[in-house]
Amino acid sequence: MVHIVDSRATAIQIPTVSFTEKNVNTSVLQEFDGLLRRVFPKVFSSSSLVKQELVGNYSHLFTVPGREPDLEPYMLLAHIDVVPADEADGWDVPPFSAQELNGFIYGRGTIDNSL
């Protein structure tokens, strides 16, 4: 069984940096895709999914039907790439270390999709 905290740390350590729209490290995006599939195997094999697509070769789009078709649909979004980060930018710990400090796990992109 995969532990979610360990998986999050592993995800933080994968430097999914996009320098520009065309300058993207595709090998790390593939590595991140593999991590998602290992950590969330039920999502990728669920019979509840109507459709599962790849957008732009690396982003996942899942369509899940609701139980009450009269309700408004909604969409949940997140991104997998981050902008470059360097320790010289004032990081307390290395930006892709997933190091715990004072009860927090630090890493580039960790709060990008928070509520």
C-alpha positions in Angstrom: 0.0 0.0 0.0 1.3 3.4 -0.9 1.5 6.0 1.9 0.1 9.4 0.8 2.7 11.5 2.7 5.5 9.5 1.1 3.9 9.8 -2.3 3.5 13.6 -1.9 7.1 13.9 -1.0 8.1 11.8 -4.1 5.9 14.1 -6.2 7.6 17.2 -4.9 11.0 15.8 -5.7 10.1 15.4 -9.4 11.1 18.7 -10.9 8.2 19.2 -13.3 9.6 22.6 -14.4 8.2 24.4 -17.4 10.6 27.1 -18.6 8.3 28.2 -21.5 5.3 26.7 -23.3 7.7 24.9 -25.6 10.6 24.3 -23.2 9.3 21.5 -21.0 11.2 18.5 -19.6 8.9 15.7 -21.0 10.8 12.9 -19.2 9.9 14.3 -15.8 6.3 14.7 -16.9 6.3 11.0 -17.9 7.9 10.2 -14.5 5.1 12.2 -12.7 2.5 10.4 -14.8 3.9 7.0 -13.6 3.7 8.2 -10.0 0.1 9.2 -10.4 -0.7 5.8 -11.8 1.1 4.0 -9.0 -0.4 6.1 -6.2 -4.0 6.3 -7.6 -4.5 2.9 -9.5 -8.2 2.9 -8.7 -8.7 6.2 -10.4 -7.1 4.9 -13.6 -9.0 1.6 -13.5 -12.4 2.8 -12.2 -15.5 1.6 -13.9 -17.2 4.9 -12.9 -15.2 6.8 -15.5 -17.1 7.5 -18.7 -14.0 8.8 -20.4 -10.3 9.1 -19.6 -8.2 11.3 -21.9 -4.7 12.8 -22.1 -4.6 16.5 -22.9 -1.4 17.8 -24.4 0.3 14.4 -23.8 0.7 14.8 -20.1 -2.5 16.2 -18.4 -5.3 13.9 -17.4 -9.0 14.6 -18.0 -11.4 12.2 -16.3 -15.2 12.4 -17.0 -17.3 10.9 -14.2 -21.1 10.9 -14.4 -23.1 12.1 -11.5 -25.9 10.2 -9.8 -28.3 13.1 -10.2 -28.3 14.4 -13.8 -30.4 17.4 -12.9 -27.6 18.9 -10.8 -25.1 21.3 -12.3 -21.8 19.7 -13.4 -18.5 20.9 -11.9 -14.9 20.6 -12.7 -11.9 20.2 -10.4 -8.6 21.4 -11.8 -4.9 21.2 -10.9 -1.6 21.7 -12.7 1.4 19.5 -12.7 4.1 21.9 -13.8 5.9 24.6 -11.9 8.0 27.6 -12.7 11.8 27.4 -12.1 12.9 27.7 -8.5 16.4 28.3 -7.2 17.6 28.2 -3.6 19.0 31.7 -4.2 15.4 32.9 -4.5 15.1 32.8 -0.7 14.0 29.2 0.0 14.5 27.9 3.5 15.2 24.4 2.2 16.0 23.2 -1.4 12.8 23.7 -3.5 12.6 20.1 -4.7 13.7 18.4 -1.5 10.3 17.8 0.1 12.1 18.4 3.4 10.0 18.7 6.6 10.7 21.8 8.6 8.6 23.0 11.6 5.8 20.5 10.8 5.5 21.6 7.1 6.7 19.8 4.0 8.5 22.3 1.8 8.7 22.1 -2.0 8.1 24.0 -5.2 4.4 23.9 -6.1 3.1 22.4 -2.8 0.5 25.1 -2.2 -0.3 25.9 -5.8 -3.6 24.0 -5.8 -4.6 24.5 -2.2 -8.1 25.5 -1.4 
